[in-house]
Amino acid sequence: QVQLVESGGGLVQPGGSLRLSCAASGFTFSRSAMSWYRQAPGKERELVATISSTGGSTTYANSVKGRFTISRENAKNTVTLLMNRLKTEATAVYYCNAWGGWGSVWGQGTQVTVSS
């Protein structure tokens, strides 16, 4: 079964940090690009960060560049999003996405709330 399971969301104060993780199964993880998206209430889903299948290339939305880091461990079929210096506008449901020659799959999402 092709599946992505996110974890690590929660409530954090502005300026704080969170680490999101995404565990993959059912497909060839090492041949798949991975991305994190987020969707805030009343807004469209937006791309946050992407990492290539080997981990050698990463891209970020301008709004998170320099504060968020995406990484992956192909031996463990996991991708991580480290979020530092969080702002209130980062409040959203964060989704993990995988895509490759086999197709694409989404996780169920994890809620991140940045509030004092």
Buried (B, 14 or more C-beta within 10 A) or exposed (E): EEEBBBBBBEEBEEEEEBEBBBBBEEBBBBEBBBBBBBBBEEEEBEEBBBBEBEBEEBEBBEEBEEBBBBBBEBEEBBBBBBBBEBEEEBBBBBBBBBBBEEEEBBBEBBEBBBEE
